[in-house]
Amino acid sequence: MRTATILVAAMLLAAPAAQADRRFTSKACKCSFIVPPGWKVVANPEAKIESLGRNRVVPRCAFGLIPTGWPEKYARGEERDFGRYAIEVWVLRETFRQAAHEAFFEQVGTLRTAWRAPDFEPEKRASDWILQGRQGGRSDAVPIHGQGWRGLTGTAAIGYYAKGGGYRGMDDAYRAVISTGHRRASVIMADNPFTHKAFRRLVLSFRFE
């Protein structure tokens, strides 16, 4: 028994230590968030991530996250195009409402007025938020909060395409918008159905520095 115990202890000592999450910090954009082990963060302008609004410029404060083996390790041979990044982060000088709109979150009352549809989502209050997806799909927006901020998160159904072109149907994508309430906001998106745990951990770890 003693020999077996010694062997197990030796194996544990020889095994490589598990990689820990690390906190990525951008002094220029005054933010930080948790990055899973083996993930790379690419910042603009190198990342070439465009703005969320109609003006498709490359903003200073946007980041793309790439896991090791992305996307082949996650997609398992699928032909769908999941993009260069698994998760994208924008840090914005906008109000919460502006950032929420760009992330496809809308208040029920706003949509009732815009669509002249007073009976839209009749079971909800005008102040409730929903997340809009493809083909008129919508889902509930879930309130979240973190260190010095509050926001919304949700799962949207979006369309996916093959790498060489051609529609490949719909699947989940993840969205979050958070804000300090003082024209400091962040939009975080994952246009893939694979990285929900990493997405949620990143969102909840986010800090406006």
C-alpha positions as CSV (number, residue, x, y, z in Angstrom):
1,M,0.0,0.0,0.0
2,R,2.9,2.4,0.9
3,T,4.5,1.7,-2.5
4,A,1.3,2.5,-4.4
5,T,0.9,5.7,-2.4
6,I,4.4,6.8,-3.3
7,L,3.8,6.0,-7.0
8,V,0.6,8.0,-7.1
9,A,2.3,11.0,-5.3
10,A,5.2,10.8,-7.8
11,M,2.7,10.8,-10.7
12,L,0.9,13.9,-9.4
13,L,4.2,15.7,-8.9
14,A,5.3,14.9,-12.4
15,A,2.0,15.9,-14.1
16,P,2.0,19.4,-15.6
17,A,0.1,22.0,-13.6
18,A,-3.3,22.9,-15.0
19,Q,-3.2,26.3,-16.7
20,A,-5.1,29.0,-14.9
21,D,-7.3,31.7,-16.3
22,R,-5.5,35.1,-16.7
23,R,-6.8,38.6,-16.6
24,F,-6.2,40.6,-19.8
25,T,-5.9,44.4,-19.2
26,S,-6.0,47.2,-21.7
27,K,-4.7,50.5,-20.3
28,A,-5.6,52.3,-23.4
29,C,-9.3,51.2,-23.3
30,K,-9.4,51.1,-19.5
31,C,-10.9,47.6,-19.1
32,S,-10.0,44.1,-18.1
33,F,-11.5,40.6,-18.4
34,I,-10.7,37.0,-17.7
35,V,-9.2,35.0,-20.6
36,P,-9.4,31.2,-20.6
37,P,-6.1,29.2,-20.7
38,G,-4.7,28.9,-24.2
39,W,-6.8,31.8,-25.6
40,K,-5.2,34.7,-27.5
41,V,-6.5,38.3,-27.4
42,V,-6.1,40.4,-30.6
43,A,-6.7,44.1,-30.2
44,N,-7.7,46.6,-32.8
45,P,-6.4,47.8,-35.2
46,E,-4.6,44.4,-35.7
47,A,-7.9,42.5,-35.1
48,K,-9.7,44.5,-37.8
49,I,-13.0,44.4,-35.9
50,E,-15.4,46.9,-37.3
51,S,-17.8,49.1,-35.3
52,L,-21.3,47.9,-34.5
53,G,-23.1,50.9,-36.0
54,R,-23.7,51.8,-39.6
55,N,-20.4,53.5,-39.9
56,R,-18.2,50.4,-40.5
57,V,-14.9,51.8,-39.2
58,V,-12.3,50.0,-37.1
59,P,-12.7,51.5,-33.6
60,R,-9.7,51.7,-31.2
61,C,-11.3,49.6,-28.4
62,A,-12.3,46.3,-29.8
63,F,-10.8,42.8,-29.1
64,G,-11.1,39.4,-30.7
65,L,-10.5,36.2,-28.7
66,I,-9.1,33.1,-30.4
67,P,-9.0,29.7,-28.5
68,T,-6.3,27.2,-29.4
69,G,-7.4,25.2,-32.4
70,W,-10.2,27.6,-33.3
71,P,-12.5,26.7,-35.0
72,E,-11.6,23.1,-36.0
73,K,-11.3,21.9,-32.4
74,Y,-14.8,23.2,-31.6
75,A,-16.6,22.8,-34.9
76,R,-15.6,19.1,-35.3
77,G,-15.3,19.1,-39.1
78,E,-18.4,21.3,-39.8
79,E,-18.4,23.3,-42.9
80,R,-20.0,26.3,-41.3
81,D,-18.1,29.6,-41.1
82,F,-17.8,30.6,-37.4
83,G,-15.5,33.6,-38.1
84,R,-12.0,34.4,-37.1
85,Y,-12.8,35.0,-33.5
86,A,-14.8,32.9,-31.0
87,I,-15.7,36.0,-28.9
88,E,-15.6,39.7,-29.7
89,V,-15.6,42.6,-27.3
90,W,-16.3,46.3,-27.9
91,V,-15.7,49.0,-25.3
92,L,-17.8,52.0,-26.1
93,R,-18.3,55.6,-25.0
94,E,-22.1,55.3,-25.3
95,T,-25.1,55.2,-23.1
96,F,-26.5,51.8,-22.1
97,R,-29.5,52.2,-24.4
98,Q,-27.3,53.0,-27.4
99,A,-25.0,50.0,-26.8
100,A,-28.0,47.7,-26.1
101,H,-29.6,48.7,-29.5
102,E,-26.3,47.9,-31.3
103,A,-26.3,44.5,-29.6
104,F,-29.9,43.8,-30.7
105,F,-31.5,44.3,-27.3
106,E,-34.7,46.4,-27.3
107,Q,-37.3,47.4,-24.8
108,V,-40.8,46.0,-25.4
109,G,-42.3,49.5,-25.1
110,T,-39.9,50.9,-27.7
111,L,-40.9,48.2,-30.2
112,R,-44.6,48.6,-29.6
113,T,-44.3,52.3,-30.5
114,A,-41.9,51.8,-33.4
115,W,-44.0,49.0,-34.9
116,R,-47.4,50.6,-34.0
117,A,-48.2,47.3,-32.3
118,P,-49.6,47.9,-28.8
119,D,-50.3,44.2,-28.3
120,F,-46.7,43.1,-29.1
121,E,-45.6,40.7,-26.3
122,P,-48.8,41.3,-24.3
123,E,-47.5,39.4,-21.3
124,K,-44.5,41.7,-20.8
125,R,-44.2,45.2,-19.4
126,A,-43.1,48.1,-21.6
127,S,-39.9,48.3,-19.5
128,D,-38.9,44.7,-20.2
129,W,-36.0,43.9,-22.6
130,I,-35.9,41.3,-25.3
131,L,-33.1,40.1,-27.5
132,Q,-33.8,40.0,-31.2
133,G,-32.6,37.3,-33.6
134,R,-32.9,36.3,-37.2
135,Q,-36.2,36.0,-39.0
136,G,-38.1,37.8,-36.3
137,G,-36.9,35.5,-33.5
138,R,-36.7,36.9,-30.0
139,S,-35.8,35.7,-26.6
140,D,-35.9,37.0,-23.0
141,A,-33.0,39.3,-21.9
142,V,-31.6,38.3,-18.5
143,P,-30.4,41.0,-16.1
144,I,-26.8,40.6,-14.9
145,H,-24.5,42.7,-12.8
146,G,-20.8,42.8,-12.0
147,Q,-18.1,45.0,-10.5
148,G,-19.5,48.5,-11.0
149,W,-21.8,47.7,-13.8
150,R,-25.2,46.3,-14.8
151,G,-26.4,44.9,-18.0
152,L,-28.3,42.2,-20.0
153,T,-27.4,38.9,-21.6
154,G,-29.3,36.5,-23.8
155,T,-29.1,33.8,-26.5
156,A,-30.1,34.8,-30.0
157,A,-30.8,32.5,-33.0
158,I,-28.7,33.7,-36.0
159,G,-28.0,32.3,-39.5
160,Y,-24.8,30.5,-40.4
161,Y,-23.2,30.1,-43.8
162,A,-20.6,27.7,-45.3
163,K,-17.0,28.8,-45.6
164,G,-17.4,28.7,-49.4
165,G,-20.9,30.3,-49.4
166,G,-24.4,28.9,-49.0
167,Y,-26.8,29.0,-46.2
168,R,-26.4,26.4,-43.4
169,G,-29.3,27.1,-41.1
170,M,-29.7,28.7,-37.7
171,D,-28.1,28.1,-34.4
172,D,-27.4,29.8,-31.1
173,A,-25.2,32.9,-30.6
174,Y,-24.6,34.8,-27.3
175,R,-24.9,38.5,-26.6
176,A,-24.3,40.8,-23.6
177,V,-24.4,44.5,-23.0
178,I,-23.1,46.1,-19.8
179,S,-22.7,49.6,-18.6
180,T,-21.5,51.8,-15.7
181,G,-24.4,54.2,-16.4
182,H,-21.9,57.0,-17.2
183,R,-21.4,56.6,-21.0
184,R,-19.2,53.7,-20.5
185,A,-20.4,50.5,-22.0
186,S,-19.3,47.2,-23.5
187,V,-20.9,44.8,-26.0
188,I,-19.7,41.2,-26.0
189,M,-20.7,38.7,-28.7
190,A,-20.0,35.1,-29.5
191,D,-21.3,34.1,-33.0
192,N,-21.0,30.4,-32.4
193,P,-22.9,27.8,-30.3
194,F,-19.7,26.3,-28.7
195,T,-18.2,28.8,-26.2
196,H,-21.1,29.6,-23.8
197,K,-19.1,28.9,-20.6
198,A,-16.1,31.0,-21.7
199,F,-18.5,33.7,-22.8
200,R,-20.3,33.9,-19.6
201,R,-17.1,33.8,-17.5
202,L,-15.7,36.7,-19.5
203,V,-18.8,38.8,-19.2
204,L,-19.1,38.4,-15.5
205,S,-15.4,39.1,-15.0
206,F,-15.4,42.3,-17.0
207,R,-14.2,45.5,-15.3
208,F,-14.2,49.1,-16.4
209,E,-10.8,50.2,-15.0
